[in-house]
Amino acid sequence: MVVPDDAQTPPGYRDTSGIKFVILDAASVRRPSFIACLSELIRLRIATFLAVPGPPGHFFAKAFLNPLVHTSVEAGNTEALHNTLTDLVERLKDGVFEPVVLTGAGAGHRG
């Protein structure tokens, strides 16, 4: 799933919404169409994030991809890119997920 991400676009990246790839199936990060899309976003300096859903009642775990994969993308090293993404998905899945806390009618959304 691909969604815009405005919350954490770091300085120095294009003045557009970032892109968050929500990974529901770890194998998807190895698909050629995913790699091609991700690589183009990295080359265009669009802030790109990888996220995995948390358990019910928790936010996504998310990582900023650009600095992690830039070298592999520029070198065209698909195997290194696959390895980095696969490892990152596993680390995010094993991470700590922040619980959603609703505090009233105006409670916001994060993630």
N, C-alpha and C positions, 0 to 999 in steps of 0.2 A: 504494500500500500504506500502511496506517495502523497504527502501532504505539505502545504507551505509551512514554514517555521519562521516566524518573525521574532521570537522571544530572545534569541541569543546570536544574532548575526554579528560576528566580531568586526572590529574596525579593519579596514584594508581590503574588504571584499566588496563585490558589486552592490550597489544600492538597490537591491531587489530583495524580495523575501528569500530566505534560505529554503532549502528543500530537505525534508526529513523522509527517509525511507524507513518505514515500519516493517520490520522483518518478522513475518509469521512462520516462515519455513527457512531454516538455516541454509538449505541447498540453493535458495534463490540467489544468494550472493555470488554463486559461481556461474549463473546463466550468462551467456554472451550478450543478451540484450540489456541485462542489468549492468554489466561491466561497461558496455559501450555508452550507456546513458550516464552512469556515474563518472566515467572518464571525461566525457564532454563537459559536464558541470564543473569538475575540478579544473580543467583547462581554462574555462571561462571565469574562474575565480568566483563562482557562486557558492556561498556557504552551504555546505552539505553535511547532513547529520545521518547517523544510523541509530535506530531505536528498536528496542524489543519491548513488547507489552509486559507489564507487571501482573502479578496475581490480581484477582478482583479486589477493588478498593485501593489500588496503588497506581502511581504514575508510571509512565514509561521510564526505562533506563536508556539514556541517550549519550552518544559520543560525537564530537566534532571530527569529521573525516579528513578535511582538506590537508592538515599538516601530517596526518598519518599515512596518507596514500599518494601524496603529490609526487614524490620521487619515483615510485613504481609506475604511476600514470605517465609521467614525462618520458620514462625509459621504455615504455611499452612492455613492461615486465608483468604480464598477466598472471603468471604463477605466484610471484611475490604479492601481487594485489589480492589474489584468491586467498593466500595464506593469512595475510593481515586481516582481511574481512572475516574469514572463518574464525580466527582466534578472537577477534573483537566481539563477534556475536556470542561466542561461548562465555567470554568474560562479562558481558552485559547480562546474560541470562543468570549468571552466578552472583551478580552484584546485589547490592542492597537497594530495594525499591522503597521510595518514600510513600507513606500512606496518604490517601486523599482525606483531608479533614474539612468537612462542611461546617461553616459557622453561622449559617443563616440564609435568608432568602437571597442575599446578594453575593453568595459565595461564588468565587471564580473558578476557572479551569486552568490547569497547568499541564505541561507535558509536551 
